[in-house]
Amino acid sequence: MKHVACPQIKGLEVLFLMMPGMRTPTAMNALMSEQHTLVIADTFVNEEPSAEELADIALMASAEVRRGYPPDSPPNCSADLLVLLNLDAANILFNVLKMTGGHGIRR
């Protein structure tokens, strides 16, 4: 696993994941506000994942969120995880949220 902070957007974390027993690497973005965190997978790695690859992505991402990803989210902050069907959908959602939903995203 590798955590990467995005200096252009404060409140954005990127995590690259590959866990033992899984065949599919993945990446997640977390958009954090004061009360809530939204985690989006897969935003960088798998262009058109199969059903099996989506299952791997969902398992890895949900395990990481349960472990407390992102590590600097506010205490008692809730999180939603969205696993999207392909890279285009993930990037469209991420950009829409970045442009329209910046309310409460730490900058």
Backbone as numpy.savetxt, mean C-alpha at the origin, in Angstrom:
# Nx Ny Nz CAx CAy CAz Cx Cy Cz
11.81 -7.48 2.81 10.97 -6.30 2.81 11.85 -5.07 2.81
11.39 -4.05 2.11 12.13 -2.81 2.07 11.14 -1.65 2.16
11.32 -0.79 3.17 10.51 0.40 3.33 11.21 1.57 2.64
10.46 2.36 1.91 11.01 3.53 1.24 10.10 4.71 1.53
10.64 5.80 2.05 9.86 7.01 2.25 9.87 7.79 0.95
8.78 8.49 0.68 8.68 9.29 -0.53 8.80 10.75 -0.14
9.96 11.39 -0.42 10.16 12.76 0.04 9.25 13.77 -0.65
8.71 13.44 -1.83 7.84 14.38 -2.52 6.48 14.51 -1.85
6.02 13.47 -1.18 4.70 13.49 -0.54 4.86 13.00 0.89
4.81 13.91 1.85 4.88 13.48 3.25 3.61 12.72 3.57
3.73 11.71 4.38 2.59 10.87 4.69 2.46 9.69 3.74
3.40 9.56 2.81 3.38 8.44 1.88 4.54 7.51 2.20
4.23 6.25 2.33 5.23 5.22 2.53 5.09 4.21 1.41
6.18 3.62 0.97 6.16 2.55 -0.01 6.88 1.36 0.61
6.32 0.19 0.44 6.92 -1.03 0.97 6.99 -2.07 -0.14
8.17 -2.65 -0.34 8.33 -3.75 -1.28 8.39 -5.04 -0.47
7.58 -6.03 -0.85 7.43 -7.26 -0.07 7.76 -8.51 -0.88
8.41 -9.45 -0.24 8.53 -10.81 -0.73 8.69 -11.67 0.51
7.73 -12.54 0.75 7.74 -13.34 1.96 8.04 -14.80 1.63
8.62 -15.52 2.58 8.89 -16.95 2.37 7.60 -17.70 2.04
7.68 -18.59 1.08 6.53 -19.40 0.70 5.63 -18.74 -0.33
5.88 -17.49 -0.64 5.08 -16.78 -1.64 5.87 -16.70 -2.94
5.17 -16.75 -4.06 5.83 -16.71 -5.36 5.87 -15.31 -5.97
5.11 -14.39 -5.40 4.88 -13.10 -6.06 5.40 -11.94 -5.22
6.38 -11.20 -5.71 6.77 -9.98 -5.01 5.68 -8.93 -5.19
5.62 -7.96 -4.31 4.61 -6.92 -4.42 5.11 -5.62 -3.81
4.37 -4.56 -4.06 4.66 -3.26 -3.46 3.35 -2.68 -2.94
3.45 -1.94 -1.85 2.28 -1.29 -1.26 2.59 0.18 -1.04
1.57 1.00 -1.20 1.65 2.41 -0.82 0.72 2.63 0.35
1.12 3.46 1.28 0.25 3.85 2.38 0.09 5.36 2.36
-1.15 5.81 2.33 -1.47 7.23 2.47 -2.02 7.41 3.88
-1.38 8.28 4.66 -1.72 8.41 6.07 -2.32 9.77 6.38
-3.39 9.74 7.17 -3.96 10.97 7.71 -3.88 10.87 9.23
-4.44 11.86 9.91 -4.40 11.85 11.38 -5.16 10.68 11.97
-6.30 10.31 11.36 -7.15 9.27 11.92 -7.18 7.97 11.13
-6.63 7.98 9.93 -6.84 6.82 9.07 -5.65 6.60 8.14
-5.43 5.36 7.78 -4.42 5.00 6.82 -5.07 4.15 5.73
-4.74 4.47 4.49 -5.22 3.70 3.34 -4.01 3.06 2.68
-4.03 1.73 2.59 -2.93 0.98 2.00 -3.42 0.42 0.67
-2.63 0.65 -0.40 -2.98 0.20 -1.74 -1.90 -0.76 -2.24
-2.32 -1.93 -2.73 -1.39 -2.91 -3.30 -1.95 -3.34 -4.66
-1.24 -3.64 -5.58 0.17 -3.55 -5.86 0.38 -2.36 -6.79
1.20 -1.42 -6.42 1.35 -0.18 -7.17 2.60 -0.10 -8.04
3.49 -1.09 -7.97 4.74 -0.99 -8.72 5.20 -2.25 -9.43
4.80 -3.42 -9.02 5.51 -4.63 -9.42 4.78 -5.46 -10.49
3.54 -5.82 -10.25 2.84 -6.78 -11.11 1.84 -6.07 -12.02
2.13 -6.07 -13.32 1.29 -5.33 -14.26 -0.10 -5.96 -14.41
-0.17 -7.24 -14.65 -1.44 -7.96 -14.82 -1.37 -9.27 -14.03
-1.53 -9.22 -12.70 -1.38 -10.44 -11.91 -2.52 -11.43 -12.15
-2.17 -12.72 -12.06 -3.17 -13.79 -12.15 -3.94 -13.86 -10.84
-4.96 -14.71 -10.80 -5.73 -14.90 -9.57 -4.84 -15.41 -8.44
-3.93 -16.32 -8.76 -3.02 -16.86 -7.74 -2.07 -15.78 -7.24
-1.57 -14.94 -8.15 -0.69 -13.85 -7.74 -1.44 -12.82 -6.90
-2.69 -12.53 -7.26 -3.49 -11.62 -6.44 -3.71 -12.18 -5.03
-3.88 -13.50 -4.94 -4.02 -14.13 -3.62 -2.75 -13.95 -2.80
-1.58 -14.15 -3.42 -0.30 -13.93 -2.73 -0.19 -12.47 -2.27
-0.52 -11.54 -3.17 -0.44 -10.11 -2.85 -1.34 -9.79 -1.66
-2.56 -10.29 -1.69 -3.52 -10.02 -0.60 -3.02 -10.60 0.73
-2.49 -11.81 0.70 -1.99 -12.43 1.94 -0.80 -11.66 2.51
0.15 -11.30 1.64 1.33 -10.57 2.13 0.94 -9.19 2.64
0.10 -8.49 1.90 -0.28 -7.13 2.29 -1.07 -7.13 3.59
-2.02 -8.06 3.72 -2.81 -8.09 4.96 -1.96 -8.47 6.16
-1.01 -9.39 5.97 -0.11 -9.76 7.07 0.73 -8.55 7.49
1.19 -7.77 6.53 2.02 -6.61 6.85 1.21 -5.52 7.56
-0.03 -5.30 7.14 -0.89 -4.31 7.80 -1.18 -4.74 9.24
-1.44 -6.04 9.43 -1.69 -6.54 10.80 -0.47 -6.40 11.68
0.72 -6.47 11.11 1.95 -6.30 11.88 2.24 -4.84 12.22
1.43 -3.94 11.71 1.62 -2.53 12.07 2.21 -1.67 10.99
2.04 -2.07 9.73 2.51 -1.21 8.62 1.45 -0.17 8.34
1.83 1.05 8.09 3.17 1.61 8.12 3.62 1.89 9.55
4.91 1.81 9.80 5.42 1.89 11.17 5.23 3.25 11.84
5.12 4.32 11.08 4.97 5.64 11.71 3.55 6.18 11.64
2.57 5.29 11.46 1.18 5.75 11.48 0.80 6.15 12.90
-0.15 7.09 13.04 -0.52 7.56 14.37 -1.06 6.43 15.25
-0.88 6.53 16.57 -1.40 5.50 17.47 -2.92 5.39 17.34
-3.44 4.20 17.48 -4.88 3.92 17.38 -5.47 4.33 16.04
-4.67 4.37 15.02 -5.11 4.74 13.68 -5.66 3.49 13.00
-6.83 3.62 12.36 -7.37 2.49 11.62 -6.77 2.48 10.21
-6.84 1.32 9.55 -6.28 1.20 8.20 -7.20 0.36 7.34
-7.33 0.74 6.09 -8.03 -0.06 5.09 -7.01 -0.50 4.06
-7.17 -1.73 3.59 -6.27 -2.28 2.57 -7.08 -2.52 1.31
-6.60 -1.96 0.20 -7.22 -2.18 -1.10 -6.22 -2.93 -1.98
-6.60 -4.14 -2.42 -5.78 -4.91 -3.35 -6.46 -4.77 -4.71
-5.77 -4.13 -5.65 -6.37 -3.83 -6.94 -5.96 -4.84 -8.00
-6.81 -4.97 -9.01 -6.65 -6.04 -9.99 -5.45 -5.92 -10.90
-4.97 -4.71 -11.14 -3.79 -4.56 -11.98 -3.08 -3.25 -11.67
-1.93 -3.10 -12.26 -1.08 -1.94 -12.01 -1.75 -0.63 -12.42
-2.45 -0.65 -13.57 -3.14 0.56 -14.01 -4.18 1.02 -13.00
-5.00 0.09 -12.51 -6.03 0.45 -11.54 -5.42 1.00 -10.26
-4.34 0.38 -9.80 -3.68 0.85 -8.58 -3.13 2.26 -8.75
-2.49 2.51 -9.88 -1.91 3.83 -10.10 -2.97 4.90 -10.33
-4.06 4.56 -11.01 -5.15 5.51 -11.19 -5.74 5.88 -9.83
-6.03 4.88 -9.00 -6.58 5.16 -7.68 -5.62 6.00 -6.85
-4.36 5.62 -6.85 -3.38 6.37 -6.07 -3.33 7.83 -6.51
-3.30 8.08 -7.81 -3.23 9.46 -8.31 -4.50 10.24 -8.03
-5.66 9.60 -8.13 -6.92 10.28 -7.80 -6.93 10.67 -6.33
-6.54 9.74 -5.47 -6.51 10.05 -4.04 -5.51 11.16 -3.72
-4.37 11.10 -4.38 -3.33 12.11 -4.15 -3.83 13.49 -4.57
-4.53 13.57 -5.69 -4.97 14.86 -6.22 -6.24 15.38 -5.55
-7.18 14.50 -5.23 -8.47 14.97 -4.72 -8.65 14.77 -3.23
-8.02 13.78 -2.69 -8.27 13.43 -1.30 -7.17 13.83 -0.35
-6.40 14.83 -0.71 -5.28 15.23 0.13 -5.68 15.80 1.47
-6.99 15.96 1.70 -7.44 16.49 2.98 -7.04 15.53 4.09
-6.25 16.02 5.01 -5.83 15.20 6.13 -4.56 14.41 5.88
-4.09 14.35 4.64 -2.82 13.68 4.37 -1.72 14.60 4.86
-0.85 14.07 5.72 0.21 14.90 6.28 1.15 15.35 5.18
1.48 16.63 5.16 2.39 17.15 4.14 3.56 17.80 4.79
